[in-house]
Structures are given as C-alpha cells and as structure tokens.
C-alpha cells in the first residue's frame, strides 16, 4: 500500500502557489496555470484543490483574476497538514488481513507486526509535521 500521487501533487500545488504569491507574481494562481506548470490534469488539480480548500489550506476566488492562494502563511502549513487534506487519514499499511490462522503464536506475530507498522506510520507523520511549506523553498 502506498499513498496516492495526489499527496505529492498537493504539496507541489501548495509550494508553487506560495512561491508565486510570495514573490509578487500574482495574488491568486489560476487553476489552469497550476495544471500546465505542474503537469497535473485539470480534473485532478480541481479535485486536489477541493480537498485543500475543504481543510482550510487554500482559498479560491472566482473570475478573470481568480484562482487559489494559501489561506495560511507558508510557515503555518506543514507537510502533515497537506497529508491530512489529501489522504483523509487513510492508513499507509493495511493491517487487517483475512486469515484462517487463529492460534496463539499467529495472533502474537500479527499483533507485533501491526504494532510495528503503526509505529512506522506514526514516525513518518511526526516527521511530516516538522517540515513547513516555507522550509521547502526558503
């Protein structure tokens, strides 16, 4: 199991938007520009933007000068925030497997394996929480 490509694309959208706005190129980045510059199909970009908007990481404006911008400062958005917006707390590892093994030894092995995988995922999330969007481009 792995996280979706959308997680990487969501980070790319956030960073691209932060850089464009921070360097004064625009107030709002048009969706088409994001799509073309980052090579993300428009329907995919729209879906990712909806997730980022729903969680309050970005805001949108309609019209000719519309598009998206960050709803928070880049220093206030972590990679974990983007992860939660895109992956909706979907686990990295599937730990519920159908099995006909029911003896004590099999149960112990499965419990230890599950605990190890959950600890690995928690470590990853802790690491993502330590990196802000600003850290990626400053």
Buried (B, 14 or more C-beta within 10 A) or exposed (E): EEBEEBBEBBBBBBBBBBBBBBEEEBEBBBBEBBBEEBEBEEEBBEBBBEBBBEBEBBEBEEEEEEBBBBBBEBEEBBBBBBBBBBBEEEEBBEBEEEEEEEEEEEEEEBEEEBEEBBEEBEEBBEEBEEEBBBEBEE
